[in-house]
Amino acid sequence: MPIYQHKQAGTLIQWSLAAVAVLVAVLALCVPAPLGAGGTVAAVLVICLVLFHSLTVTVTADKIVAAFGPGLIRKTFRVENICGARIVRNPWYYGWGIRLTPHGWLFNVSGFDAIELEQNNNHKFRIGTDEPAQLLAAICKVAKCEK
């Protein structure tokens, strides 16, 4: 049973991908391209839209899960492997989606706030959120970590 669960919509990602997919599809119909390249690009953009339209973070007694869209792309952390967590603010150039940053991997769909998890193996991972205080409280409740 979840102690915390929150789904953050990636509104900018949704609108951007949808607009570009429609533009590419219209151009593909108007301008001939070899082997249907425009249709392929539009299809890839729609797939990205489905996969990355939101980020759901779930905290249970034994794990923390960050899952994009329908959950095909996800990262799961065992609570016993978390030794610290803190609220951080990502610079704008870290972007959205899945990124490797100087502070470890980042899952983010919108905004700049995140929770940085420190694992027992000294690896760090950032989870973007629009509810940093609530997510940190839930993680620290189950992981008994330092804030």
C-alpha positions in Angstrom: 0.0 0.0 0.0 1.5 3.4 -1.0 2.5 5.8 1.7 2.8 8.5 -1.0 1.8 8.5 -4.6 1.8 11.5 -7.0 1.5 11.9 -10.7 3.1 15.0 -12.2 2.0 15.9 -15.7 4.6 17.1 -18.1 2.5 19.8 -19.7 5.3 21.4 -21.7 6.5 18.0 -23.0 2.9 17.0 -23.9 2.2 20.2 -25.9 5.7 20.3 -27.5 5.7 16.7 -28.7 2.1 16.9 -29.9 2.7 20.1 -31.8 5.8 18.9 -33.5 4.2 15.5 -34.3 1.3 17.2 -36.0 3.6 19.6 -37.9 5.8 16.7 -39.1 2.7 14.7 -40.1 1.2 17.7 -42.1 4.6 18.3 -43.8 4.9 14.6 -44.6 1.5 14.8 -46.4 2.5 18.0 -48.3 6.1 17.3 -49.1 7.1 13.9 -50.4 10.0 12.4 -48.5 11.9 9.2 -49.2 10.4 6.0 -47.7 7.8 7.8 -45.5 10.4 9.5 -43.3 8.0 12.1 -42.1 5.4 9.6 -41.0 8.1 7.6 -39.2 9.3 10.7 -37.4 5.7 11.7 -36.4 5.1 8.1 -35.1 8.3 8.2 -33.0 7.2 11.6 -31.5 3.8 10.1 -30.6 5.4 7.1 -29.0 7.6 9.5 -27.0 4.5 11.5 -26.0 2.9 8.3 -24.7 6.0 7.2 -22.8 6.9 10.5 -21.2 3.7 12.5 -20.7 3.9 12.2 -16.9 6.0 11.0 -14.0 4.4 9.0 -11.2 6.4 8.6 -7.9 5.2 6.0 -5.4 6.7 5.4 -2.0 5.8 2.2 -0.1 7.2 0.7 3.0 10.0 -1.2 1.1 10.5 0.7 -2.2 10.5 4.0 -4.1 9.4 3.9 -7.7 9.6 6.6 -10.3 7.7 5.7 -13.5 7.2 7.7 -16.7 3.8 7.6 -18.5 2.2 4.2 -18.5 5.1 2.7 -16.4 7.2 1.0 -19.1 10.2 3.2 -18.2 10.7 3.1 -14.5 13.4 3.1 -11.8 12.9 1.2 -8.5 14.9 1.8 -5.3 14.9 -0.5 -2.3 14.4 1.5 0.9 17.2 -0.3 2.6 19.6 1.0 0.0 18.8 4.7 0.6 21.0 6.4 3.1 20.1 10.1 2.5 17.6 12.3 0.7 17.4 16.1 0.2 15.5 18.7 -1.8 17.6 20.1 -4.7 16.9 22.5 -7.5 18.1 21.6 -11.0 19.5 24.2 -13.4 17.3 24.8 -16.5 19.9 23.2 -18.8 19.5 19.8 -17.1 16.2 19.6 -19.1 13.4 17.1 -18.9 13.2 13.4 -19.5 16.0 11.0 -18.5 19.3 12.8 -18.1 22.8 12.0 -16.8 23.9 15.0 -14.8 27.0 15.7 -12.8 24.9 14.6 -9.8 23.9 11.3 -11.2 20.8 10.3 -13.2 17.7 12.5 -13.3 14.1 11.6 -14.1 12.0 14.7 -14.7 9.0 15.9 -16.7 8.5 19.5 -15.6 10.0 22.2 -13.4 13.3 22.3 -11.6 12.7 20.9 -8.1 13.8 17.4 -7.3 14.7 15.0 -4.6 18.2 13.7 -4.6 18.5 10.2 -3.3 21.8 9.0 -1.9 22.3 5.3 -2.0 24.6 3.1 0.1 26.9 2.6 -2.9 27.5 6.4 -3.1 25.5 6.7 -6.3 23.0 9.6 -6.5 19.7 9.8 -8.4 17.4 12.7 -8.8 13.6 12.5 -9.1 11.8 15.6 -10.3 8.7 16.7 -8.5 6.3 19.5 -8.0 5.8 18.4 -4.3 9.4 18.3 -3.0 8.5 18.7 0.7 5.8 16.0 0.7 8.0 13.5 -1.3 11.0 14.1 1.0 8.9 13.5 4.1 7.5 10.2 2.7 11.0 9.0 1.7 12.5 9.9 5.0 9.6 8.2 6.8 10.3 4.8 5.2 14.1 5.1 4.7 14.8 6.6 8.0 17.4 8.7 6.3 19.0 12.1 7.0 17.3 15.0 5.4 
